[in-house]
Amino acid sequence: MAKILVVDDEADLELLIKQKFRRKIRENVYEFVFAQNGEDALEKLEMYPDIDIILSDINMPVMDGLVLLSRLPKANPMVKAVMVSAYGDMPNIRMAMNRGAFDFVCKPVDFEDLDLTIEKTLQHVLQMRETLKAIKENNILKMYVDENVLNFMTRREFENNLAANEVLEATVMFIDICGFTTVTEKLPPNTIVNMINRLFDIIVPEVIAQKGHVDKFMGDAIMAVFRGKFHLDRAIDVALTVKSRLKSIEEVVSGDKIFRPQVSIGINSGEMVSGNIGSASLKRLDYTVIGDAVNVAQRLQSTAKADQIIITQEVYEQAKESFQCSKIGSVSLKNKEKPVVIYEVLE
């Protein structure tokens, strides 16, 4: 559902908006918030950080629409403003555009045209958010995102908890590069970093190709999360592909040590909590998943040997029709009272 802030001092406009868009309001396509002037609008933006679009008049008391435009980059740079005004002459249009307006609609309002403009603006906002999400997931936010956007995202995430916490069914996969710690003791730092980055550059595209999310890098390990339809199947496909691809990587020889790139993988599915975890006072939060299903996946990875993909019996029951598996037996996992039966996924 799109949330739209309408800023206008005309009392009749609120009623008119509700009448013209009553169907989309009823169907939860649009939700409207109303403000009387620019100052009121800035307060509404603080109250509702998930606002997508602003429809604003130009001529208003207290704070007009042009001043409001100049304040938006700091208040919420993700919001796009469409000016809705009777002042439709070119100088006003140019002034609004130069101050960051996304579009301009003249009064009296053609509501069919306004609806199309809203849809177009929403599409642009969604594309921006998807781009920022991808940047954030690849851990390069500070390098490429405009400072105003970065400051906004940081403030909202830490102070206002912009991303809602939720309980979901998903699959978590931990991939560890085996034997890497031993070989790093005899290699220069630059060689170590370049080597592990090359290996991650093989693994990460496979996760993304199966619509997985790289949750975090943990030294020489990766935590990935898969949501949506067939999330377990997609995770196992990634694990098998990564195993296969690493077999073509050349060995690294350092003295009497030979490093052959291999991975140990733990996969588990189940219910988990997704949300911002960390310290708000330090402004260090990760949007991640937590819960017993996640902990078990990590314990399974610790149990796995080189070139092994380990799952629980519960996961095996879900995957056995699609993948060939071999029973290993019962193992004791940390914080589990009873032994857990595990299986290896075979190629």
C-alpha positions as CSV (number, residue, x, y, z in Angstrom):
1,M,0.0,0.0,0.0
2,A,1.3,3.4,-1.0
3,K,1.2,6.2,1.6
4,I,0.7,9.7,0.2
5,L,1.0,13.0,2.0
6,V,-1.3,15.7,0.7
7,V,-0.2,19.3,1.6
8,D,-2.8,22.0,0.9
9,D,-4.5,24.7,3.0
10,E,-7.8,24.2,1.1
11,A,-10.2,22.4,3.4
12,D,-12.3,21.0,0.6
13,L,-9.4,19.2,-1.0
14,E,-9.2,16.5,1.7
15,L,-12.8,15.6,1.1
16,L,-12.4,15.7,-2.7
17,I,-9.3,13.4,-2.5
18,K,-11.2,10.9,-0.4
19,Q,-14.1,10.9,-2.8
20,K,-12.1,10.5,-6.0
21,F,-9.8,7.8,-4.6
22,R,-12.4,6.0,-2.4
23,R,-12.1,2.7,-4.3
24,K,-8.3,2.6,-4.0
25,I,-8.5,3.7,-0.3
26,R,-11.0,0.9,0.3
27,E,-8.9,-1.6,-1.4
28,N,-5.8,-0.5,0.5
29,V,-4.0,0.6,-2.6
30,Y,-3.5,4.2,-1.4
31,E,-3.5,5.6,2.2
32,F,-3.6,9.4,2.4
33,V,-2.2,11.7,5.2
34,F,-3.1,15.4,5.1
35,A,-1.3,18.5,6.2
36,Q,-2.3,22.2,6.1
37,N,1.1,23.7,5.1
38,G,4.8,22.9,4.7
39,E,5.6,23.1,8.4
40,D,2.7,20.7,9.2
41,A,4.0,18.4,6.4
42,L,7.5,18.2,7.9
43,E,5.8,17.1,11.2
44,K,3.8,14.5,9.4
45,L,7.0,13.2,7.8
46,E,8.4,12.7,11.3
47,M,5.3,10.9,12.3
48,Y,5.0,8.7,9.2
49,P,8.6,7.9,7.9
50,D,7.1,5.4,5.4
51,I,5.4,8.1,3.3
52,D,6.2,7.5,-0.4
53,I,4.8,10.6,-2.2
54,I,4.0,14.2,-1.4
55,L,1.2,16.1,-3.3
56,S,1.8,19.7,-2.4
57,D,0.3,23.1,-3.2
58,I,2.7,26.0,-3.8
59,N,0.9,29.0,-2.2
60,M,0.2,28.2,1.5
61,P,0.5,30.1,4.8
62,V,3.3,29.5,7.4
63,M,5.5,27.5,4.9
64,D,4.8,27.4,1.2
65,G,5.4,24.5,-1.1
66,L,8.7,25.8,-2.6
67,V,10.3,26.1,0.9
68,L,9.0,22.6,1.7
69,L,10.7,21.3,-1.4
70,S,14.0,22.7,-0.2
71,R,13.6,21.0,3.2
72,L,12.8,17.5,1.8
73,P,16.3,16.3,1.1
74,K,17.1,16.6,4.8
75,A,13.7,15.5,6.1
76,N,13.3,12.5,3.8
77,P,15.3,12.2,0.6
78,M,13.4,9.1,-0.5
79,V,10.1,10.9,-0.8
80,K,9.2,12.3,-4.2
81,A,7.1,15.5,-4.4
82,V,4.4,16.3,-7.1
83,M,3.3,19.9,-7.0
84,V,-0.4,20.4,-7.4
85,S,-1.0,24.1,-8.0
86,A,-3.0,26.8,-9.8
87,Y,0.3,28.6,-10.4
88,G,1.0,26.6,-13.6
89,D,3.1,29.2,-15.4
90,M,6.6,28.2,-16.6
91,P,8.6,30.2,-14.0
92,N,6.8,28.4,-11.2
93,I,7.1,25.1,-12.8
94,R,10.9,25.6,-13.4
95,M,11.4,26.9,-9.9
96,A,9.6,23.8,-8.5
97,M,11.6,21.4,-10.7
98,N,14.9,23.1,-9.8
99,R,14.1,22.6,-6.1
100,G,13.5,18.9,-6.6
101,A,9.9,18.4,-7.6
102,F,9.3,15.1,-9.5
103,D,6.3,16.4,-11.5
104,F,3.8,19.2,-11.7
105,V,-0.1,19.0,-11.9
106,C,-2.1,22.1,-12.5
107,K,-5.4,23.0,-10.8
108,P,-8.3,22.5,-11.4
109,V,-7.1,18.9,-10.9
110,D,-7.8,16.3,-13.6
111,F,-8.0,13.3,-11.2
112,E,-7.4,10.7,-13.9
113,D,-4.2,12.5,-14.8
114,L,-3.3,12.8,-11.1
115,D,-3.8,9.1,-10.6
116,L,-1.5,8.3,-13.5
117,T,1.1,10.7,-12.1
118,I,0.9,9.1,-8.7
119,E,1.5,5.6,-10.3
120,K,4.4,6.9,-12.3
121,T,6.0,8.5,-9.2
122,L,5.4,5.4,-7.1
123,Q,7.2,3.3,-9.7
124,H,10.2,5.6,-9.5
125,V,10.2,5.5,-5.7
126,L,10.0,1.7,-5.7
127,Q,12.9,1.5,-8.1
128,M,15.0,3.8,-5.9
129,R,14.3,1.7,-2.8
130,E,15.1,-1.6,-4.6
131,T,18.4,0.0,-5.8
132,L,19.3,1.1,-2.2
133,K,18.3,-2.3,-0.9
134,A,20.7,-4.0,-3.4
135,I,23.5,-1.6,-2.5
136,K,23.0,-2.2,1.2
137,E,22.9,-6.0,0.8
138,N,26.3,-5.8,-1.0
139,N,27.8,-3.8,1.9
140,I,28.9,-0.8,-0.2
141,L,26.3,1.7,1.0
142,K,28.8,4.3,2.3
143,M,30.8,4.3,-0.9
144,Y,28.1,5.1,-3.4
145,V,25.0,6.6,-1.7
146,D,24.4,10.3,-1.4
147,E,25.1,11.6,2.1
148,N,21.6,12.9,2.6
149,V,20.2,9.5,1.8
150,L,22.7,7.7,4.0
151,N,21.9,10.0,6.9
152,F,18.2,9.6,6.5
153,M,18.4,5.8,6.3
154,T,20.7,5.7,9.4
155,R,18.4,8.0,11.4
156,R,15.2,6.1,10.5
157,E,16.7,2.7,11.0
158,F,18.1,3.4,14.4
159,E,15.7,5.9,15.9
160,N,12.4,5.1,14.2
161,N,12.9,1.5,13.2
162,L,11.8,2.1,9.6
163,A,12.0,-1.6,8.6
164,A,9.2,-3.5,10.4
165,N,10.2,-6.7,12.3
166,E,8.4,-9.9,11.2
167,V,8.2,-13.6,11.7
168,L,8.7,-15.6,8.6
169,E,9.4,-19.0,7.1
170,A,12.8,-19.1,5.4
171,T,15.9,-21.1,4.8
172,V,19.3,-20.1,6.2
173,M,22.6,-21.3,4.8
174,F,26.1,-20.9,6.3
175,I,29.0,-21.5,3.9
176,D,32.5,-21.7,5.4
177,I,35.7,-21.8,3.4
178,C,37.5,-24.8,4.8
179,G,41.2,-24.7,5.9
180,F,41.5,-21.0,5.1
181,T,42.8,-20.0,8.5
182,T,45.8,-22.4,8.3
183,V,47.1,-21.2,5.0
184,T,46.7,-17.5,5.9
185,E,49.4,-17.8,8.5
186,K,52.0,-18.0,5.7
187,L,50.6,-15.5,3.2
188,P,50.9,-11.7,3.0
189,P,47.7,-9.8,4.1
190,N,47.0,-8.5,0.6
191,T,47.2,-12.0,-0.8
192,I,44.8,-13.3,1.9
193,V,42.2,-10.6,1.3
194,N,42.3,-10.9,-2.5
195,M,42.0,-14.7,-2.3
196,I,39.0,-14.7,0.0
197,N,37.3,-12.0,-2.1
198,R,37.8,-14.0,-5.3
199,L,36.1,-17.0,-3.6
200,F,33.3,-14.8,-2.3
201,D,32.9,-13.5,-5.9
202,I,32.2,-17.0,-6.9
203,I,29.7,-17.8,-4.1
204,V,27.7,-14.5,-3.9
205,P,26.5,-14.4,-7.6
206,E,25.1,-18.0,-7.1
207,V,23.2,-16.8,-4.1
208,I,21.8,-13.8,-5.9
209,A,20.9,-15.9,-9.0
210,Q,18.6,-18.0,-6.8
211,K,17.1,-14.9,-5.3
212,G,18.8,-15.3,-2.0
213,H,20.1,-12.5,0.2
214,V,23.7,-12.4,1.5
215,D,22.9,-11.5,5.1
216,K,26.5,-11.0,6.2
217,F,30.2,-12.0,5.8
218,M,31.6,-13.6,8.9
219,G,35.4,-13.8,8.4
220,D,35.8,-16.6,5.8
221,A,32.1,-17.6,6.0
222,I,28.9,-16.3,4.5
223,M,25.4,-16.3,5.9
224,A,22.7,-16.3,3.3
225,V,18.9,-16.2,3.6
226,F,16.3,-17.5,1.1
227,R,12.6,-16.4,1.3
228,G,9.6,-17.0,-0.8
229,K,8.5,-20.0,-2.9
230,F,10.8,-23.0,-2.9
231,H,13.3,-21.3,-0.6
232,L,14.8,-24.6,0.6
233,D,15.2,-26.0,-2.9
234,R,16.9,-22.8,-4.1
235,A,19.3,-22.8,-1.1
236,I,20.3,-26.4,-1.8
237,D,20.8,-25.6,-5.5
238,V,23.2,-22.9,-4.5
239,A,25.1,-25.1,-2.2
240,L,25.6,-27.8,-4.9
241,T,26.6,-25.3,-7.5
242,V,29.1,-23.6,-5.3
243,K,30.7,-27.0,-4.5
244,S,30.9,-27.8,-8.1
245,R,32.4,-24.5,-9.2
246,L,35.1,-24.5,-6.5
247,K,36.4,-27.7,-7.9
248,S,37.7,-25.8,-10.9
249,I,39.7,-23.4,-8.8
250,E,43.5,-23.9,-8.8
251,E,45.3,-25.0,-5.6
252,V,47.3,-22.5,-3.6
253,V,50.7,-23.7,-2.5
254,S,52.5,-21.9,0.4
255,G,55.6,-23.7,1.6
256,D,54.5,-27.2,2.6
257,K,50.9,-26.1,2.8
258,I,48.5,-26.7,-0.1
259,F,45.2,-24.9,0.0
260,R,42.5,-26.5,-2.1
261,P,39.3,-24.3,-2.0
262,Q,36.5,-26.3,-0.4
263,V,33.4,-25.4,1.6
264,S,31.5,-26.9,4.5
265,I,27.8,-25.9,4.4
266,G,24.9,-26.1,6.9
267,I,21.4,-25.5,5.7
268,N,18.2,-25.3,7.8
269,S,14.6,-24.2,7.3
270,G,12.0,-23.0,9.7
271,E,10.4,-20.0,11.4
272,M,12.6,-17.1,12.3
273,V,12.4,-13.5,13.3
274,S,13.6,-10.8,10.8
275,G,14.5,-7.4,12.1
276,N,17.1,-4.8,13.1
277,I,19.5,-6.3,15.6
278,G,22.3,-4.5,17.3
279,S,23.1,-1.4,19.3
280,A,21.2,1.8,18.5
281,S,23.5,3.8,20.8
282,L,26.5,2.9,18.6
283,K,24.4,3.3,15.4
284,R,25.3,-0.3,14.5
285,L,22.4,-2.4,13.5
286,D,22.1,-5.3,11.1
287,Y,18.8,-6.2,9.4
288,T,19.1,-9.9,9.9
289,V,17.3,-13.1,11.0
290,I,17.5,-14.7,14.4
291,G,16.0,-17.8,16.1
292,D,16.6,-21.5,16.7
293,A,16.4,-22.3,13.0
294,V,19.3,-19.9,12.3
295,N,21.4,-21.3,15.2
296,V,20.9,-24.8,14.1
297,A,22.1,-23.9,10.5
298,Q,25.3,-22.5,12.0
299,R,25.8,-25.6,14.2
300,L,25.3,-27.9,11.1
301,Q,28.0,-26.0,9.2
302,S,30.4,-26.5,12.2
303,T,29.6,-30.2,12.0
304,A,30.1,-30.4,8.3
305,K,33.4,-31.6,6.9
306,A,35.0,-30.2,3.7
307,D,32.7,-30.6,0.7
308,Q,29.8,-31.6,2.8
309,I,26.3,-30.1,2.8
310,I,24.5,-31.0,6.0
311,I,20.8,-30.8,6.8
312,T,18.6,-32.0,9.6
313,Q,16.1,-34.9,9.3
314,E,13.2,-32.4,9.2
315,V,14.8,-30.7,6.3
316,Y,15.6,-34.0,4.6
317,E,11.9,-34.9,4.7
318,Q,11.1,-31.8,2.8
319,A,14.0,-32.2,0.3
320,K,14.2,-35.9,-0.3
321,E,12.0,-35.9,-3.4
322,S,14.2,-33.4,-5.1
323,F,17.7,-34.2,-3.9
324,Q,19.7,-37.3,-3.2
325,C,20.7,-37.4,0.5
326,S,22.7,-39.8,2.7
327,K,22.0,-40.4,6.4
328,I,25.0,-39.7,8.6
329,G,23.5,-40.4,12.0
330,S,22.9,-38.5,15.3
331,V,25.1,-35.7,16.5
332,S,25.0,-33.4,19.5
333,L,24.5,-29.8,18.7
334,K,25.2,-26.9,21.1
335,N,22.1,-25.9,23.1
336,K,20.2,-29.0,22.0
337,E,19.1,-31.3,24.7
338,K,18.7,-34.3,22.4
339,P,20.9,-35.6,19.6
340,V,20.0,-34.4,16.1
341,V,19.8,-36.7,13.1
342,I,21.6,-35.2,10.2
343,Y,21.9,-36.0,6.5
344,E,24.4,-35.1,3.8
345,V,23.1,-33.7,0.5
346,L,24.8,-35.5,-2.4
347,E,25.5,-34.2,-5.9
